[in-house]
Amino acid sequence: MRGLVAAAAVGVPLAVFVTLSLHATREIAVLIGAAVGLAIFAVVATQHDAHDEAADAAWREAASDLPPVSDRVMLERMQVSLPGPEKSRKAVPTARHRGEATKPGGAPGSTGEPR
């Protein structure tokens, strides 16, 4: 909400100034005011406040049993290297099992030309 108020407080007077002082068309003035207002909104909306810092501190306190980030990366890598369940075989027969001839290139449906 604070970002919208700040954007409107700067964007609207800027658009009026550009229209009256610089004699720009309304469309151009609105476009300039909106662009500056959007930039101000982005800056104000990404600022941290005391509520964000309190939430971060509460999270750190609640998650004290988690390993450090470097250990989590190592654990994730180890988990990736663990073998998973075997994939079940498809019940759909291939062209070789149906007795159809394969095209040149090895696989059914391929042209044998590199892509």
N, C-alpha and C positions, 0 to 999 in steps of 0.2 A: 504494500500500500504506500509505503514511504517513497518507493521508486517512482510510482505513478504520479504522486503529488509533485515530486521534484522535477520530473520530466515535463509535466504540464506547466509548472511555475516558470520554467525557462523556455520551453518550446512555443507557448502561446505568445508571450511578449516578443519573442524573437520574430515570429511570423508577422505580428503587427508592425514591428519596426521595419522589417524588410519591405512590407507593403507600403507603408507611409513614407519612409525616408528614402528608400532606394527605388521606389515606384515599380516594384516587381508585380507580376500578376498574382492573383490569389492562389492559383495552383502552385506556382513556384514557391511562394512564401510558405504555404502549408507544407510543401515537400521539404524545404529547408528546416522549418520548425520541427517537423516530425523526425527528421534525421538527427538533429541535435538532441531532441527529447529522447529518442531511442538510445542514443549513446549515453546520456545521463542516466536513464533507467537501467541500462546494463551495468554501469559502475555502481550505482546505489544498491541495486538488487544483489550484487555479489559481495557486498561488505559483510563482515562478521560482526555480531553484536554479543552482548553479555550472555544472552540465552544460548547462542551457539557454543560459546566457550563452556558454559555449565553443562550442556549436553555432551560435549566432548570429554569433559572431566568425569561425568557419570559413566560414560561408556568405558573409559579406561579403568575406572574402579571396578565395574562389573565384569570386565573381561581380563582381569589380572591373571587368570590361569592360562591364557592363550600364549603360545610360544612366540618369540620374537619374529619379525617379518622374515629375516634371513632363514630361520628354521622352517617357516611355513613354505617358503619357496622350495627348500630341499624336500620337504615332505610331499609337496605337490609333484615334484619330479619323480620321486620314488613311487608315488601312486600311479603315475602314468606308465611306468615301466612294469608294473605288476600285470601278470597275464589275466585276461578277462575270460568270460564264458565263451565257449566255442560257438560259432555261428552254425545254425542248423542248415542242412543242405536244402536247396530248393527242390520242390516236387515237380517243377516244370522240366520236361526232357529237352535236351539240346538237339541241334540238327544232327549231330553224329549219332545220338541214341535213337533218333527216328529213322535213320537210314538215308537222310538227305545228303547230297554232296555239298561240300563247303566251297566257297569261292576262293580264288587265289588270295593269299595274304594270311591264311590261317584261320581266322574267325569267321563264322557265318555272317554274311551281310557286309563284310569289309571288302574294299576294292583292291587292297594290296598296295595302294599308293600312300606315301607318307603325307601327313597333314601339315 
